[in-house]
Amino acid sequence: MAARRFLYVIATLILLVLAFGVAWSLFQDRLLRAAFVPTVKFQPMAEAGAPDYRSAAGWLSRPGLANDPSLWLPAGYPAGRTADVAVFFVPPTTYLGRDQWNAPLDDAAANGRLRLFASSQASAFSGVGRIWAPRYRQATMGAFLTRSRDADAALDFAYRDVERAFDAFLAAVPADRPILLAGHSQGSLHLTTLLARRIAGTPVARRIVAAYLVGWPISKTADLPALGLPACAGAAQTNCIVSWQSFAEPAEPRQLRALYDASTGLTGRPRAGSDMVCTNPLTGVADGAAPASANLGALVPKNGLTDADLTPGLVPAHCAAPGLLLIGAPPEGFGAAVLPGGNFHVFDYALFWANVRADAARRAAAFAGQAGRPR
């Protein structure tokens, strides 16, 4: 009798899992929106609470900051610096709240995630220079799951903080210092806006070693012409854009593609049907392919996501239409934060951390070696 009851319980659990799987496959967009999109109207946050970028409190990372998470390195990894570049890094979305559209600066959970991303992403650039990463009142994750005026207003509000932070960054670094721009996800989105509105065609544009706009789709036809920089075609090319979005195979980018195809690019042209910029981080070459043996080291999470081991040779990578970076079968150790459709978005940097670090050093050295470039 007990054995029969046990079998009933197992059968019930299996049916529940199957039911959830069917519901997820049919209604995942609705489920995600219900979980993360705010149900309130957008209200701009008080300017009295805006980050002060003249103060250390306005920064997640900056030169001289105590306990700077961007200075984290894997155990045993050398901390040497190969260049003197000013790095402006804009962190990704870490606020998941539904009670308002933008993150308060004192949200403990969001700030904890910020430190994790600074350690696993911004740290890849600490080998070429000092990192400046602003705290900003980022749009909540739900803003990326819906198309509405509220979502657009939240993103515009967040961008204004990033723009003010960049102005403070420019004022603080020498006028002839080379600049490296980097971001992830929402951070990369804001950097594309910054390039289009404030940098393209200005003297600052000539100082840019490269712009790592990772984890955000950049249309080759509807966005790239407005950014003032080409996509990086070669491994040592400078003054260009690096971008990718990581998917395990079989990839199912339906949700990404739906939002992308419904949007308008920075040029004013629709993105629908256009290819995205894809740089292979293992080679630094546009639209390239490389085996796992070319992977110098991926950060594999341990202790949840609070630490990581550097593991070489873990994943291959190749660019595939319409601009996705495919990494083969899902690697072990990353399952806790993989998004639907095999989307390894959270790990866009971690999967290729050592290669990104080498790529930045290579481009910085090439930039410094070019006649007439700022040094």
C-alpha positions as CSV (number, residue, x, y, z in Angstrom):
1,M,0.0,0.0,0.0
2,A,2.8,2.4,0.9
3,A,4.6,1.5,-2.3
4,R,1.5,2.2,-4.3
5,R,1.1,5.6,-2.6
6,F,4.7,6.4,-3.4
7,L,4.1,5.6,-7.1
8,Y,1.0,7.8,-7.1
9,V,3.1,10.7,-5.7
10,I,5.8,10.1,-8.3
11,A,3.2,10.0,-11.1
12,T,1.6,13.2,-9.8
13,L,5.0,15.0,-9.7
14,I,5.8,13.8,-13.3
15,L,2.4,15.1,-14.5
16,L,3.0,18.5,-12.7
17,V,6.4,18.8,-14.4
18,L,5.0,17.9,-17.8
19,A,2.1,20.3,-17.3
20,F,4.5,23.1,-16.3
21,G,6.7,22.3,-19.3
22,V,3.7,22.5,-21.7
23,A,2.6,25.8,-20.0
24,W,6.1,27.2,-20.2
25,S,6.5,26.3,-23.9
26,L,3.1,27.8,-24.8
27,F,2.9,30.8,-22.5
28,Q,6.5,31.6,-21.4
29,D,6.2,35.2,-22.6
30,R,3.1,35.8,-20.5
31,L,4.6,34.0,-17.5
32,L,7.7,36.2,-17.7
33,R,5.7,39.4,-18.0
34,A,3.5,38.4,-15.1
35,A,6.6,37.8,-13.0
36,F,8.7,40.9,-13.8
37,V,6.8,43.7,-15.6
38,P,5.6,46.4,-13.1
39,T,1.9,46.9,-12.8
40,V,2.3,50.6,-11.9
41,K,2.7,53.6,-14.2
42,F,6.2,55.0,-14.7
43,Q,7.0,57.9,-12.3
44,P,10.4,59.6,-12.6
45,M,12.5,59.2,-9.4
46,A,13.3,62.4,-7.5
47,E,16.4,64.2,-8.7
48,A,17.4,64.6,-5.1
49,G,18.2,60.9,-5.0
50,A,20.3,61.0,-8.2
51,P,23.9,59.5,-8.0
52,D,26.6,62.1,-7.4
53,Y,29.4,61.2,-9.8
54,R,31.7,63.7,-8.1
55,S,31.7,61.4,-5.1
56,A,33.0,57.8,-4.7
57,A,29.4,56.8,-3.6
58,G,28.3,57.3,-7.3
59,W,30.6,54.6,-8.5
60,L,30.6,50.8,-8.3
61,S,34.2,50.9,-9.5
62,R,36.7,53.7,-10.0
63,P,40.4,54.4,-9.4
64,G,41.3,54.4,-5.7
65,L,37.9,52.9,-4.6
66,A,38.2,50.6,-1.6
67,N,36.9,47.0,-2.1
68,D,36.5,47.6,-5.9
69,P,34.8,44.4,-7.3
70,S,36.3,45.0,-10.8
71,L,39.8,44.2,-9.4
72,W,38.8,40.6,-8.7
73,L,40.8,37.9,-10.4
74,P,40.6,34.1,-10.5
75,A,42.9,32.4,-8.1
76,G,46.5,32.4,-9.3
77,Y,45.8,34.7,-12.2
78,P,48.5,37.5,-12.6
79,A,47.3,41.1,-12.0
80,G,49.7,42.8,-14.4
81,R,48.6,45.8,-16.5
82,T,49.6,46.0,-20.1
83,A,48.3,49.4,-21.1
84,D,47.1,52.7,-19.6
85,V,43.6,53.0,-20.9
86,A,40.6,54.6,-19.2
87,V,37.8,52.0,-19.1
88,F,34.1,53.1,-18.9
89,F,32.0,50.1,-18.0
90,V,28.2,50.2,-17.7
91,P,26.8,47.3,-15.7
92,P,23.8,45.2,-16.8
93,T,20.3,44.9,-15.3
94,T,20.3,43.6,-11.7
95,Y,17.0,45.1,-10.5
96,L,14.1,42.7,-10.7
97,G,11.4,44.7,-8.8
98,R,7.9,45.2,-10.0
99,D,6.8,48.0,-7.6
100,Q,8.6,50.7,-9.7
101,W,10.3,51.0,-13.1
102,N,13.7,52.1,-12.0
103,A,16.1,50.8,-9.3
104,P,16.7,52.7,-6.1
105,L,20.4,53.1,-5.5
106,D,20.1,51.4,-2.1
107,D,18.4,48.2,-3.2
108,A,20.5,45.5,-1.4
109,A,19.7,42.6,-3.8
110,A,20.4,44.6,-6.9
111,N,23.7,45.9,-5.5
112,G,24.8,42.4,-4.6
113,R,24.3,41.3,-8.1
114,L,26.1,44.4,-9.4
115,R,29.2,43.4,-7.5
116,L,29.0,39.9,-9.0
117,F,28.8,41.2,-12.5
118,A,31.7,43.7,-11.9
119,S,33.7,40.7,-10.7
120,S,32.9,38.4,-13.7
121,Q,32.6,41.1,-16.4
122,A,34.4,44.4,-15.8
123,S,37.4,42.5,-14.4
124,A,38.2,41.3,-17.9
125,F,39.4,44.8,-18.6
126,S,41.5,45.5,-15.5
127,G,44.5,44.4,-17.5
128,V,44.5,47.4,-19.8
129,G,43.6,50.2,-17.4
130,R,41.6,51.7,-14.6
131,I,37.9,50.9,-14.6
132,W,35.1,53.4,-14.0
133,A,31.7,51.7,-13.5
134,P,28.8,54.0,-12.5
135,R,25.9,53.2,-10.2
136,Y,22.8,54.3,-12.0
137,R,19.0,54.0,-11.6
138,Q,18.7,51.2,-14.1
139,A,15.4,50.1,-15.6
140,T,14.0,47.0,-14.1
141,M,14.2,43.7,-15.9
142,G,10.5,43.9,-16.8
143,A,11.2,46.9,-19.1
144,F,12.8,44.4,-21.5
145,L,9.8,42.1,-21.6
146,T,7.2,44.6,-22.8
147,R,6.9,47.4,-25.4
148,S,5.2,50.3,-23.7
149,R,5.7,54.0,-23.0
150,D,6.4,53.1,-19.4
151,A,9.3,50.8,-20.4
152,D,10.7,53.4,-22.8
153,A,10.5,56.1,-20.1
154,A,12.3,54.0,-17.6
155,L,15.1,53.3,-20.1
156,D,15.4,57.0,-21.0
157,F,15.6,57.9,-17.3
158,A,18.3,55.3,-16.7
159,Y,20.3,56.6,-19.8
160,R,20.4,60.1,-18.4
161,D,22.3,58.8,-15.3
162,V,24.8,57.0,-17.6
163,E,25.3,60.1,-19.7
164,R,26.0,62.2,-16.6
165,A,28.4,59.6,-15.4
166,F,30.3,59.6,-18.7
167,D,30.6,63.4,-18.5
168,A,32.1,63.0,-15.0
169,F,34.4,60.3,-16.3
170,L,35.7,62.5,-19.2
171,A,36.3,65.3,-16.8
172,A,38.4,63.1,-14.5
173,V,40.7,61.4,-17.0
174,P,43.4,63.1,-19.0
175,A,42.2,64.5,-22.4
176,D,44.7,62.4,-24.3
177,R,44.0,59.1,-22.5
178,P,42.7,56.3,-24.8
179,I,39.2,55.1,-23.8
180,L,37.7,51.7,-23.8
181,L,33.9,51.4,-23.6
182,A,32.3,48.2,-22.3
183,G,29.0,47.1,-21.0
184,H,26.6,44.2,-20.9
185,S,22.9,44.0,-21.7
186,Q,21.2,47.2,-20.5
187,G,24.6,48.7,-20.1
188,S,25.4,48.0,-23.7
189,L,22.1,49.5,-24.8
190,H,22.9,52.7,-23.0
191,L,26.4,52.8,-24.6
192,T,24.8,52.5,-28.0
193,T,22.7,55.5,-27.2
194,L,25.7,57.3,-25.9
195,L,27.7,56.6,-29.0
196,A,24.9,57.8,-31.3
197,R,24.0,60.9,-29.4
198,R,27.2,62.1,-27.8
199,I,30.3,60.5,-29.2
200,A,29.9,59.8,-33.0
201,G,31.7,62.4,-35.0
202,T,33.4,64.1,-32.0
203,P,37.1,64.1,-31.0
204,V,36.2,61.7,-28.2
205,A,35.4,59.1,-30.9
206,R,39.0,59.1,-32.1
207,R,40.2,58.1,-28.5
208,I,38.1,54.9,-28.4
209,V,40.3,51.8,-28.5
210,A,37.1,49.6,-28.9
211,A,33.5,49.5,-27.7
212,Y,32.5,46.1,-26.2
213,L,28.7,46.2,-26.6
214,V,28.1,42.7,-25.4
215,G,24.7,41.1,-24.7
216,W,22.6,43.5,-26.7
217,P,21.5,43.0,-30.4
218,I,23.1,45.6,-32.8
219,S,21.6,45.6,-36.2
220,K,24.2,45.9,-39.0
221,T,21.8,48.1,-41.0
222,A,19.5,49.8,-38.6
223,D,21.9,50.6,-35.7
224,L,25.6,50.4,-36.8
225,P,25.6,53.3,-39.2
226,A,24.5,55.6,-36.3
227,L,27.2,54.6,-33.9
228,G,30.1,56.2,-35.8
229,L,32.3,53.1,-35.4
230,P,32.4,50.0,-37.6
231,A,32.1,46.4,-36.4
232,C,35.5,44.9,-35.6
233,A,36.4,42.7,-38.5
234,G,39.9,41.7,-37.3
235,A,41.5,40.7,-34.1
236,A,43.8,43.7,-33.8
237,Q,41.5,46.3,-35.3
238,T,40.8,49.4,-33.2
239,N,38.3,52.1,-33.0
240,C,35.5,49.6,-33.7
241,I,32.7,47.6,-32.0
242,V,32.8,44.1,-30.5
243,S,29.4,42.4,-29.8
244,W,28.0,39.0,-29.3
245,Q,25.1,37.1,-27.7
246,S,25.7,33.6,-26.5
247,F,23.3,30.6,-27.1
248,A,23.8,26.9,-26.5
249,E,22.5,24.5,-29.2
250,P,19.8,23.9,-30.2
251,A,19.3,27.7,-29.9
252,E,15.8,29.1,-29.7
253,P,16.0,32.9,-29.8
254,R,12.3,33.4,-30.4
255,Q,11.8,35.9,-27.5
256,L,14.8,37.9,-28.5
257,R,13.9,37.9,-32.1
258,A,10.3,38.9,-31.4
259,L,11.3,42.1,-29.5
260,Y,14.2,42.8,-32.0
261,D,11.9,42.5,-35.0
262,A,9.3,44.8,-33.5
263,S,11.8,47.6,-32.8
264,T,13.3,50.5,-34.6
265,G,17.0,51.0,-34.9
266,L,19.1,54.1,-34.0
267,T,19.0,55.1,-37.7
268,G,15.2,55.2,-37.7
269,R,15.0,52.1,-39.8
270,P,13.2,49.0,-38.6
271,R,15.4,46.2,-37.3
272,A,13.1,43.4,-38.6
273,G,14.9,40.9,-40.7
274,S,18.3,42.5,-40.3
275,D,21.5,40.6,-39.2
276,M,23.1,41.5,-35.9
277,V,26.8,42.2,-35.3
278,C,28.6,39.1,-34.1
279,T,32.2,39.0,-33.0
280,N,33.7,35.7,-32.0
281,P,35.3,36.4,-28.6
282,L,37.7,33.4,-29.0
283,T,39.3,34.9,-32.1
284,G,38.3,38.6,-32.1
285,V,37.1,38.2,-35.7
286,A,33.7,39.0,-37.1
287,D,31.5,36.1,-37.9
288,G,34.2,33.6,-37.2
289,A,34.4,30.1,-35.7
290,A,36.8,28.5,-33.2
291,P,37.1,25.2,-31.4
292,A,37.0,24.8,-27.6
293,S,40.8,24.5,-27.6
294,A,40.9,28.2,-28.4
295,N,39.1,29.1,-25.2
296,L,41.8,30.4,-22.8
297,G,39.5,30.2,-19.8
298,A,35.9,30.5,-18.8
299,L,34.7,31.5,-15.4
300,V,32.7,28.5,-14.1
301,P,30.5,29.5,-11.1
302,K,31.0,27.9,-7.7
303,N,29.4,28.5,-4.4
304,G,26.3,29.6,-6.2
305,L,27.5,32.5,-8.3
306,T,29.7,34.1,-5.6
307,D,33.0,32.8,-6.9
308,A,34.4,31.1,-10.0
309,D,37.2,28.8,-11.3
310,L,39.0,29.6,-14.5
311,T,38.6,26.6,-16.9
312,P,40.3,26.6,-20.3
313,G,39.0,24.7,-23.3
314,L,35.4,24.6,-22.0
315,V,33.3,25.8,-25.0
316,P,33.8,26.5,-28.7
317,A,32.1,29.4,-30.4
318,H,30.9,30.3,-33.9
319,C,28.7,33.0,-35.3
320,A,25.5,31.9,-37.0
321,A,22.7,33.7,-38.7
322,P,21.1,36.1,-37.9
323,G,24.1,37.0,-35.6
324,L,24.0,34.6,-32.7
325,L,27.1,33.3,-31.0
326,L,26.6,29.5,-30.7
327,I,28.6,27.6,-28.1
328,G,27.6,24.0,-28.8
329,A,26.0,21.8,-26.2
330,P,25.2,23.5,-22.9
331,P,28.3,23.3,-20.7
332,E,28.0,22.0,-17.1
333,G,28.1,24.4,-14.2
334,F,26.0,27.2,-15.5
335,G,22.4,25.9,-15.3
336,A,21.2,28.0,-12.4
337,A,20.9,31.2,-14.5
338,V,20.5,30.0,-18.1
339,L,17.5,31.7,-19.8
340,P,14.9,30.0,-22.0
341,G,15.9,28.9,-25.4
342,G,19.5,28.1,-24.4
343,N,20.2,31.7,-23.9
344,F,23.5,32.1,-21.9
345,H,23.1,35.8,-21.7
346,V,24.1,36.0,-18.0
347,F,27.4,34.4,-18.9
348,D,28.3,36.3,-22.1
349,Y,31.6,37.4,-20.5
350,A,32.2,34.5,-18.1
351,L,32.3,31.9,-20.9
352,F,35.2,33.8,-22.6
353,W,36.7,35.8,-19.8
354,A,40.4,35.1,-20.5
355,N,39.9,35.6,-24.2
356,V,38.2,39.0,-23.6
357,R,41.1,40.0,-21.4
358,A,43.6,39.0,-24.1
359,D,41.5,40.7,-26.8
360,A,41.4,44.0,-24.9
361,A,45.2,43.9,-24.4
362,R,45.8,43.2,-28.1
363,R,43.6,46.1,-29.3
364,A,45.0,48.4,-26.7
365,A,48.5,47.6,-27.8
366,A,47.6,48.1,-31.5
367,F,45.9,51.4,-30.6
368,A,49.0,52.7,-28.8
369,G,51.2,51.7,-31.7
370,Q,49.3,53.7,-34.3
371,A,50.9,57.0,-35.2
372,G,48.9,60.0,-34.0
373,R,46.8,58.1,-31.6
374,P,46.5,59.3,-27.9
375,R,48.8,57.4,-25.6
